[in-house]
């Protein structure tokens, strides 16, 4: 009797499960406190407001798209469909087709970014369309967001129709469908990383047909984007299905936290960012006119006095202030999660795993440029995979699966695995070589066998596989150590 009571203690957890939670929170903290503030600072202090407006619109669309999907889940499953699932499915099909068409059309025309330089409509304050400068809105980003919402509506409406026919509301765990989508996504990413390390797409295009290299590279990149896009949506599908099963038996306790995260978090933040994107240009012109103790010149820098606000951007001081606000807010949110973990565990778990998926989507939608989208798809798919694994562990995160004390070997397995995961993550995120953001930690240049075609009168740039080699070696070592950590069933 005493042994049974000991095993039902809700504060017990195995070290393997604790490590998965720790890795998940580490990545959220690294992105919210490290990457996101740095991205916003670089965009704010760039030579023009173009990249900042593109970034704000992307983050706003991501937040609103996430809220739309959460609203669909609430309408379909809390506690029963408020709107017939067939209607949601039909609307989702329309959105998916429209998003796909917009994405393809914008990708292969001159309207990837709007307004276009030669388009004019009621220009004021030096803008081309109203006060907007050219290229301040990414139509590919909008199309992908609409496609994401449409696919999510179809996915969850099909699940709702299935629940109407089957009264089972149990958590089915990590089903073969979830494992299949997850494994397929991981394998596609591994195959791509190996192939992309050895063969550069630009160099391959010149090897195939040097006279029409641009057209050949466009075809090659389209195939690559299709493969990585499939990996991304497979990872999102496995996450969405696992989240559905996780919440299904305890919807009375999880629907409210999910809706609160969407309505009070994503929707509010998305609306604020969207308003700021819309009024940014006149707002900069107004701030520049502040004469009180020189605040205008303190916050805004203009390269040409005759082009205000067209030649203006935010100063480094303004970037530091906003950077501090974003970092401080994220840090306080993480501290709040630790504080309320005991009293409202469902809110922390649901918010954390959904936030991980939203950050993955934000990484993609903020980097849809031709030179960025390949790596963005890779990083986004990896974040969705992390969210799926984290959600799978959250099924019974405090189930006591073993009674072995940690001991010396167990301590090494815990510390060593954490260190290996930390170093492998540095190598993985070093694959992003975006010039307008932070420099990579580990060198990586695609094309160890077929490098990129050199510019005229320039020597070829040889590929460097340091980041990939480090990722695979440390990742395999971490997986081996984690296997023994799970096998020995150490308790916390």
Phi, psi and omega in degrees: 000317179293322179297321178296318179295324179295320182287342180266005179299119185288350182265006180266144182204145177282154181295327179297314178293320179299324181291322177298318176297318180298317178296319179298313179293328177298315181292320177298315180296319181297321181284313184289323184263335182255295189288312185297312177299321179295321178297315180295319180298313180298321180291322181291322186263013176291174185295334178223173181275001187300307183293327179292319178293321176298318180294318180294319179295322179295313180296322179295314180296322178299313181298315181291324177294319177298318178296321179298318179294318178298320179296321177297317179299316180296318180294331184268335190230010184236094344273347178217165185303123173280323176248136179307132181303330180297324178293316178299319179296318178296316177297321178297321178296319178297315180294319181296316179294316179296318179295319178296316180297316179296319181296313181294316181297315182290329182290327187249019175231184179276010185250032173301314176241140177232158355292151176281153185302328183265012178256131183228138176203109181048055183291134174220158179055030179082006178275177178256315173245109192055234180260005184283133173283165177300146172066037180264352178229132183262109181287330175297319177299316179297316179298318179295322179295317178296319177299317180299314180296317179297315179296321179295321179296317178296315183301308184285331177291324175296319176297321179294321177296320178296323179290330177294333180269338184234120183283357182295126179237022182278162175277113183277001178073206179272094186286166176304325179296317179295313180296321180296313179296321181293313180295318179298318179296315180297316181295320177298320179293318179296314179299317180296314183299319178295313182294318182290330176293321183279323188233121175278138184296322178293316178296321178296322179298319179289330176292323182286309183204095183293334181286331180234046186296323182297316180292321179295318179296324177299319178293316180299314180295326177296318177295316179298315180298324178295318180294313180291326175297321176296317178298320180295314182287330173295318178295318178295322179296317178295322178294314182297319180291320179293321177295323178298312179294323180298319185274340191302312183283348184231042185295330180296334181260346184249336181294320180296312175299321179297314180293322178297318178297320180286312186283316184272340180256288186295313184296315182294314180296318179298319179296318180297314180295323180293319177295317179297319177299319184291323186256009187300315184297305176296331178295319177296319177298322179291317180296323180297335181278355180293125181253350183294116182043035175070027182296326181300312179288339178286320183271331188237141174238129180238129182280333180228120180294338180276351180236076178241124009262014186300328182260016186260155172208172181282148179282169178297326179297318178296320178298320178296320181296310180294322177302317179295321179296313181295313180297314181296319179296316179295320180296317178295323178296320178293321176295320178297324178298321179293320183293317186268006181303318183291318188274330183218069183296323181299321180297317181293315183294310182297314181296321184292312183290322178292321179297322178298316178294321179295320178295323175297316177295322179296321178300319179290310186290339178273355182221068180259005178297155183303328181271359185239334193294329182296308180292326178298318177296321179297311181294319182294318178297321179296321178293322177294324176296316177301316179298322179294314179298317180298317180294325178295319178292328183290356179302310177220069189294338181250021175286129179278108184259359179194162184236017182280136175290154188296305179069182183293313180297318178297322178298319178294320179299321180290305183294315181297318179295317178300316180296316180295318177297319180299313181290321178296324179293324175299316179295319182295313181286350174285351177292338179281117182245040181286123188293333184270008179233189186298149180290148180293153180280322182242134182299139174209125174223125181293141173107056177287332177259309176243099182283173177294149179293129183286157173290161180304134178064024178235143178289154179293146177269111183288147180289153177229119186257020185304313185295318181292316179299314179296320179298312183293316182296309182289327178295318178294317178297318178296320180295320179296313180296321180293327177299312180292330177295318177290321185295323183277348173054057178285145179258156174269000000 
